[in-house]
Amino acid sequence: MITTSEELLSGASDDVTVGIGRGTDRGLVDRSVEASGRNVRIYDDPDELVSDLVSGEIGAAVRGDMPSDVLLPKLKAALGLRKLERAVLLEPAGGRLFMIAPVGIDEGWTDDQRFDISRRTADFARRVGMDDRIAVMSGGRCEDRGRCPEVDKSIDSALALVDRLTAEGYDAYHCQILVENAIGEAGVIIAPEGITGNIMFRTLHFIGGARALGAPTVNAGKVFIDTSRAKTDYRDSIALARKLAEDSQ
């Protein structure tokens, strides 16, 4: 079972052409491309990046530091999707690799959406050789029932989601609010909704120093890695895009 980013990215060749978006003049995309070997193209035009990904001109794409409100709606429309479902790959210092979803602030706001992204993320984890056990979070411990209606609703939703997932054959459990335990017990962590998932990602990565490889889109037929504009080095995201594109061939 793959437990580290090095294991996941090992063996990725530079035969696959990867496109990466550039939206600022900070030079971070340029330096990452220079250090990533051949077959990496920089795109300043989001329409061109999306077109080349969808047509197969490039085998995979990385957002880079291109603005999400410009690129993602174009990608969603070109792929014919109502939503882009993303799950971020994180590796805490001294810890093992795991995924958090949803991480888009507009994702995971209904039980059906969380059910769908839970299945897709677990399927992705299994496909790449990671632990596919699913830890479903809620806004409190079970004994916190009665303290706040929203917490009660969150717990009920999490328990219902676990029931749906286990009925479909997935290894899922309710980890309550105990994310500190979940990162050692499961390969997939499902946040209560996308805002919480995004805050968890930003806290773990930008404050806690966890390595963030990027957030693959798990409901698209093309390899697209979403990245934060605050990321300073995109080499691992480029390597992840290559690896996923190779595995899908």
C-alpha positions, 0 to 999 in steps of 0.5 A: 500500500502506498503511504508516502508521496515518494512512493506515489510519484515514483516511476513517473516519466516525462513522456507525458506532456503536461500543461500548467497555467500561469496567472502571475509574474512571480516566476514560480511556475516558470522555475517549477517548469524549468526543474521538471524536465521536458514536455511541460508547457506553460499556458497564459490563456485559460481557453487554450489550456482547457482546449488542449487538455480536452482534445488530448494535445496534452495528457494532463493539466495543472492549474498553477497560479492561474485564477480559479474563477477564470479557469475552472468554469471553462474547464467545467463547461468543456467537460460537460460537468455541473460540478468539479469534484476535487480531493487534495493529497496531503502528507504531514511531516512524519505522517502518511499520505491521505486525501481530504474532500470536499475542498472546493468551497461550493462542494459537498453541501448536500448529502448526495454530493458528499456521497458522490465525492466520497465514492469517487475519492475512495475509488481514486485512492484504491486505483493509485494504491492508497488506503481507501478507508473513508473517515466521515467527519461531523461537527462534534462528538456523538455525546455533543448531541443537544448542544446545537441544532447544527451540530446535531444535523451534522452528526445525523448527516455523517451517520447516514452517509456512513450507512450509505457507503457501507451499504455500497461496500465501502469501508467507512466509519464516523470519525466525529470531529476527531481529525487528529485520529482520522489521519492515522486511521483512514486514507480518505477524510470527508469533511462536513462541507467544502468550506471546512475541507478548504480550511483544513487543507489551508491549516495543515499545509500553510500553517502545519507544513504538510506537503500538498501535492495538489487536488486531482479532479475525481469526476472528470475523464481528464487528468486535472490537478488543482493547486493553490495560488499560494503554493510556491513550488509546482514540481510535485503537482506536475509529477502527480499529473504525469503519474496519473496520466500514465496510469490512465493510459 
